[in-house]
Amino acid sequence: MLSTLRLLDFRCFPTLDLQVPPGGAVLTGDNAQGKTSILEAICLLVRLHSPRTHRMATLARFGSGGFGIAGDPWQSERQVRHSREGLFLKADDEARASQSSYLEDGGLIVWMGNEDLDLVRGPGEGRRRYLDFIGSQLSTDYRRSASRYRQALRAKNLLLKQARPRDAELLAYEEILVEHGTVVMRLRAQLVADLSPLAATAQRDISGKDEPLTLHYLPASGPDLRESMLQARERETRLRQAVVGPHRDELDLRVHGMPASQFASEGQQRTLALSLKLAQGQLLTLRRGAPPIYLLDDIFGELDPSRRNALMHHLPANAQKWITTTHLDWLEETPELRELVRYRLDSGHVKDIPI
Ligand SMILES: Nc1ncnc2c1ncn2[C@@H]1O[C@H](COP(=O)(O)OP(=O)(O)OP(=O)(O)O)[C@@H](O)[C@H]1O
């Protein structure tokens, strides 16, 4: 958890200095006042990841040359600075040379937002990102192999775009893809097996019905990735892109044995999206023995009271929660959150609201 957060030239904030109690805070205000940007800054500080962009440069306040975020997640003083010279990372007064070394002892995050519905309805890429975000928080091997796989895939796809890709070069990249893709496949299979019962329990509790949810990992290759690549060589050359491997894996979601994207009702799909994120939080807590920080972006106002209460019941009481909302009326009906500190945001300025 975090007790202080400081921003410099981050999104709409020239500067910001927030003190937050262990329970967390509710951030309220009209649209476009900077609420989500604060959650985004926390996600970057803890995991070097923004759910909204892959390009760090877009996070710097317009007209500034870079941004800074500082805070103390889990009592470790951390700093993330980005400028034209690149990314500068520090933990406990020590510079960290790489993202990997910064993340090694980094904290844990669950991000929940309205866009989570895309996990159920959207393309497979969102479900792969969901698995990667959890896997990368739990395992250095996952993080390293997913990153090396991505780099080698980009290089192989560039080669395949050429008129006559050289076999030796293709084979060299495929060696890397096989080595790291096999690690990612093994860890994803384990991850899905661990998440499945947790998500099923959350689905049952939030819906209040017997709504059996199952998660299955569907790899986009046979068990032997090298063999699958060999078999796909002619097709890949024709299509000029890599078509087998973890970048095409699927996470199959079923309710009552039927594909959720096609057969589940909108309400069931919304519950399922919540269940996936709650399962993530539970798994992180189980594996690390301490709960993650929950960043809840504008979801409470949209939930009916029974789903809201079921969601609250599932969030660990001792976890820090950062909640954004445009209106506070629902808060009075949610006893667990009534005591949280409240801040009102107005064009990048923050005011305390008495409870
Ligand atoms: N790099 C940037 N520099 C300056 N301002 C930015 C930058 N990126 C985004 N903004 C602006 O920051 C403001 C706050 O955005 P943010 O998404 O945090 O608002 P919000 O309060 O969460 O809104 P909503 O309730 O609509 O989700 C917006 O006006 C946005 O246009």
The ligand as a Tripos MOL2 file, in Angstrom:
@<TRIPOS>MOLECULE
LIG
   31    33     1     0     0
SMALL
NO_CHARGES

@<TRIPOS>ATOM
      1 N1         -0.3830   14.3870  -21.4220 N.pl3     1 LIG1
      2 C1         -1.3720   15.1760  -20.9750 C.ar      1 LIG1
      3 N2         -1.1210   16.4710  -20.6270 N.ar      1 LIG1
      4 C2         -2.1000   17.2820  -20.1370 C.ar      1 LIG1
      5 N3         -3.3760   16.8750  -19.9680 N.ar      1 LIG1
      6 C3         -3.6750   15.6050  -20.3050 C.ar      1 LIG1
      7 C4         -2.6930   14.6980  -20.8040 C.ar      1 LIG1
      8 N4         -3.2860   13.4870  -21.0300 N.ar      1 LIG1
      9 C5         -4.5840   13.6540  -20.7000 C.ar      1 LIG1
     10 N5         -4.8260   14.9250  -20.2550 N.ar      1 LIG1
     11 C6         -6.0830   15.5240  -19.7720 C.3       1 LIG1
     12 O1         -6.2050   15.2090  -18.4000 O.3       1 LIG1
     13 C7         -7.5670   15.3480  -18.0350 C.3       1 LIG1
     14 C8         -7.9150   14.3170  -16.9850 C.3       1 LIG1
     15 O2         -8.1010   13.0220  -17.5620 O.3       1 LIG1
     16 P1         -8.6030   11.7830  -16.6690 P.3       1 LIG1
     17 O3         -8.8650   10.6940  -17.6270 O.co2     1 LIG1
     18 O4         -7.6470   11.5450  -15.5730 O.co2     1 LIG1
     19 O5         -9.9500   12.3670  -16.0910 O.3       1 LIG1
     20 P2        -11.0810   11.7240  -15.1750 P.3       1 LIG1
     21 O6        -11.3220   12.6980  -14.0720 O.co2     1 LIG1
     22 O7        -10.7300   10.3320  -14.8080 O.co2     1 LIG1
     23 O8        -12.3100   11.7220  -16.1760 O.3       1 LIG1
     24 P3        -13.5540   10.6930  -16.3790 P.3       1 LIG1
     25 O9        -14.4400   10.8660  -15.1750 O.co2     1 LIG1
     26 O10       -14.1730   11.2360  -17.6380 O.co2     1 LIG1
     27 O11       -12.9670    9.3320  -16.5410 O.co2     1 LIG1
     28 C9         -8.3600   15.3040  -19.3180 C.3       1 LIG1
     29 O12        -8.8540   16.6140  -19.5740 O.3       1 LIG1
     30 C10        -7.3290   14.9300  -20.3640 C.3       1 LIG1
     31 O13        -7.6020   15.5040  -21.6230 O.3       1 LIG1
@<TRIPOS>BOND
     1     1     2 1
     2     2     3 ar
     3     2     7 ar
     4     3     4 ar
     5     4     5 ar
     6     5     6 ar
     7     6     7 ar
     8     6    10 ar
     9     7     8 ar
    10     8     9 ar
    11     9    10 ar
    12    10    11 1
    13    11    12 1
    14    11    30 1
    15    12    13 1
    16    13    14 1
    17    13    28 1
    18    14    15 1
    19    15    16 1
    20    16    17 2
    21    16    18 1
    22    16    19 1
    23    19    20 1
    24    20    21 2
    25    20    22 1
    26    20    23 1
    27    23    24 1
    28    24    25 2
    29    24    26 1
    30    24    27 1
    31    28    29 1
    32    28    30 1
    33    30    31 1
@<TRIPOS>SUBSTRUCTURE
     1 LIG1         1 GROUP 0 **** ****
